[in-house]
Amino acid sequence: ELDPSTPIMGNTQPYRPPTSLLHCTNHETGELDPLMYYQYRRNKNKRIAEEEFHDLLLICELIAKEEMKLDKNPPPSKRKRRRRAQYMTQQRKYIDENGEVQPLGPYQTSWYQNYVSHPKLHKARFHKKFRRRFRMSYKSYQKHLEEVKSSELFKRWSNDSRDCTGQHASPIELLLLGTLRYLGRGWTLDDLEEQTSISEEVYRVFLHVYLTWASTVLFDKYVYVPATTE
């Protein structure tokens, strides 16, 4: 690149970079001077690059100011609060004693009424049906239920616990019955939700905890390796 103070082509005046195509032409012959044109293009590209860089700095400055505003005044969270009531409205309904339609919760289902709150323990048919449906006797179920309740792993489903919405946790009696039906007859989680009005997600979480507990605690308690070949 030429020094602006250096004379060129016999001219005693200091060199000035051309700023237009007119400055790149020979005034006597009218021909385009290649060297002048080269300097003109180079200076023009340099100016364009400087302008683009300046614009980029302005954009970055504006973005930084907007981010500072957001840090000082963060927008309200768009995440909706989890509400159990929304789930309940999707379930089956029942008519209460006053003739009003109410959502069918776990405590109003036939499973809870027949197997938890009002089991017909004096009838042999009840015990026969229960054993066929849940793969254990009702007495064994009650014993197993106490084992589940006494474990710290199931503390979140105790009678006095509440979920993240402040509602009482799903009855652990129904969760255990649903687990036995899932394992014994291959029901789906949707089948269990239909029968107990407890969501599939609650059953999924409970099943993972139950299987972990059963494969460790129950296995060590009830499974023994034979000591002899007999």
C-alpha positions in Angstrom: 0.0 0.0 0.0 1.3 3.4 -0.9 2.2 6.0 1.7 -0.1 9.1 1.2 2.9 11.4 1.7 4.8 9.8 -1.2 4.7 11.5 -4.6 3.6 9.2 -7.5 4.0 9.2 -11.2 6.2 12.4 -11.2 3.5 14.4 -9.3 5.0 16.7 -6.7 1.8 16.7 -4.7 1.3 14.1 -1.9 -0.6 11.1 -2.9 -4.3 11.0 -2.0 -6.3 7.8 -2.2 -9.1 8.1 -4.8 -12.6 8.3 -3.5 -14.5 7.8 -6.8 -14.0 6.3 -10.2 -13.5 9.8 -11.6 -10.3 10.1 -9.6 -9.0 6.8 -11.1 -9.0 8.2 -14.7 -6.2 10.0 -16.5 -7.3 13.6 -17.1 -5.3 13.8 -20.3 -6.1 10.5 -22.0 -9.3 9.6 -20.2 -8.1 6.1 -19.5 -8.5 4.2 -16.2 -5.4 4.1 -14.1 -5.1 0.4 -12.8 -3.1 1.4 -9.7 -5.5 4.1 -8.8 -8.5 1.8 -9.4 -6.9 -0.8 -7.2 -6.5 1.7 -4.4 -10.0 2.9 -4.9 -11.5 -0.6 -4.5 -9.3 -1.5 -1.6 -10.2 1.7 0.3 -13.9 1.2 -0.5 -13.9 -2.4 0.8 -12.1 -1.2 3.9 -14.7 1.4 4.6 -17.5 -1.1 4.1 -15.8 -3.5 6.5 -15.4 -0.7 9.1 -19.1 0.3 8.7 -20.2 -3.3 9.1 -18.0 -3.8 12.2 -19.4 -0.6 13.6 -23.0 -1.8 13.0 -22.2 -5.1 14.7 -20.9 -3.3 17.7 -24.1 -1.3 17.9 -26.2 -4.4 17.7 -24.2 -6.2 20.4 -24.6 -3.1 22.6 -28.4 -3.1 22.2 -28.6 -6.8 22.9 -26.5 -6.3 26.1 -28.8 -3.5 27.2 -31.9 -5.7 26.7 -30.4 -8.5 28.6 -29.5 -6.2 31.5 -33.2 -5.1 31.6 -34.3 -8.7 31.7 -32.0 -9.5 34.5 -33.3 -6.6 36.6 -37.0 -7.3 35.7 -37.4 -11.0 34.8 -40.6 -11.8 33.1 -43.2 -13.8 35.1 -42.8 -17.5 34.7 -45.1 -19.1 32.1 -45.0 -22.5 33.8 -48.4 -23.3 35.1 -48.8 -24.5 38.6 -49.6 -28.2 38.8 -53.2 -28.7 39.8 -54.6 -32.0 40.7 -58.1 -30.7 40.1 -57.4 -30.6 36.4 -56.8 -34.3 36.4 -59.8 -35.1 38.5 -62.2 -33.4 36.0 -61.1 -35.9 33.4 -62.2 -38.9 35.4 -65.5 -40.6 35.7 -68.3 -39.0 37.6 -70.8 -40.3 40.2 -74.0 -38.9 41.8 -73.7 -38.4 45.5 -76.5 -38.8 48.1 -77.7 -35.2 47.4 -78.1 -35.9 43.7 -75.1 -33.8 42.6 -72.5 -35.0 40.1 -69.1 -35.3 41.7 -65.7 -36.5 40.3 -65.1 -40.1 41.1 -62.0 -40.1 43.3 -60.1 -43.2 44.6 -62.2 -43.4 47.8 -65.4 -43.6 45.8 -64.3 -46.5 43.5 -65.6 -50.0 43.8 -62.1 -51.3 44.6 -61.8 -49.1 47.6 -65.3 -49.9 48.8 -65.1 -53.7 48.2 -61.5 -54.4 49.3 -60.6 -51.6 51.7 -63.5 -49.9 53.5 -66.2 -52.6 53.4 -64.7 -56.1 52.6 -67.1 -59.0 53.0 -64.8 -61.0 55.2 -67.6 -63.3 56.4 -68.3 -64.6 52.9 -66.2 -67.5 51.5 -66.9 -66.3 48.0 -65.2 -63.0 48.7 -62.0 -64.7 49.8 -62.1 -67.0 46.8 -62.5 -64.2 44.3 -59.9 -62.1 46.0 -57.3 -64.8 45.9 -58.0 -65.5 42.2 -57.8 -61.8 41.3 -54.8 -60.7 43.3 -52.8 -64.0 43.6 -52.8 -64.1 47.4 -55.3 -64.4 50.2 -56.8 -61.3 51.8 -55.0 -62.2 55.1 -51.7 -62.2 53.2 -52.6 -59.0 51.5 -53.2 -57.3 54.9 -49.8 -58.6 56.2 -48.1 -57.5 53.1 -49.7 -54.0 53.3 -48.3 -53.5 56.8 -44.8 -54.4 55.5 -45.2 -51.8 52.7 -46.4 -49.2 55.2 -43.5 -49.8 57.5 -40.9 -49.2 54.8 -39.4 -45.7 54.5 -39.4 -46.1 50.7 -43.2 -45.7 50.7 -43.4 -42.8 53.1 -44.6 -40.4 50.4 -47.8 -42.5 50.2 -48.6 -42.6 53.9 -52.0 -41.5 55.1 -50.8 -38.2 56.5 -48.6 -37.2 53.5 -49.5 -34.7 50.8 -48.4 -34.3 47.2 -47.0 -31.2 45.5 -50.4 -29.6 45.1 -51.3 -30.0 48.8 -53.7 -32.9 48.2 -53.6 -36.1 50.2 -51.5 -38.8 48.6 -53.3 -41.6 46.8 -54.4 -44.4 49.1 -51.5 -46.9 49.4 -54.1 -49.7 49.8 -55.2 -49.2 46.2 -51.7 -48.7 45.0 -50.7 -52.1 46.4 -53.8 -53.8 45.0 -53.2 -52.3 41.6 -49.6 -53.5 41.7 -50.7 -57.0 42.5 -53.1 -57.0 39.6 -50.4 -55.5 37.3 -48.0 -58.3 38.2 -50.5 -61.1 38.5 -52.7 -60.6 35.5 -50.6 -58.3 33.3 -52.9 -55.3 33.4 -51.8 -52.0 31.9 -51.5 -48.8 33.9 -54.4 -47.4 32.1 -56.5 -50.3 33.3 -55.5 -49.5 36.9 -56.3 -45.8 36.4 -59.8 -46.7 35.1 -60.5 -48.9 38.2 -59.0 -46.8 40.9 -59.0 -43.2 39.6 -55.3 -43.0 40.3 -53.2 -41.7 37.4 -50.9 -43.8 35.4 -47.9 -41.7 36.4 -48.5 -42.4 40.1 -48.7 -46.1 39.5 -45.5 -45.9 37.4 -43.6 -44.3 40.2 -45.0 -46.6 42.8 -44.2 -49.7 40.7 -40.5 -48.7 40.4 -40.2 -48.2 44.1 -42.1 -51.4 44.9 -40.0 -53.6 42.5 -36.8 -52.2 43.9 -38.0 -52.9 47.5 -39.3 -56.4 46.6 -36.2 -57.5 44.8 -34.0 -56.5 47.8 -35.8 -56.4 51.1 -38.5 -59.1 50.4 -36.0 -61.3 48.6 -33.6 -61.4 51.5 -36.5 -62.0 53.9 -38.4 -64.8 52.2 -36.0 -66.4 49.7 -33.5 -69.0 51.0 -30.9 -70.9 49.1 -31.1 -74.7 49.8 -28.4 -75.8 52.2 -28.4 -79.4 50.9 -29.0 -81.1 47.6 -32.2 -82.6 49.0 
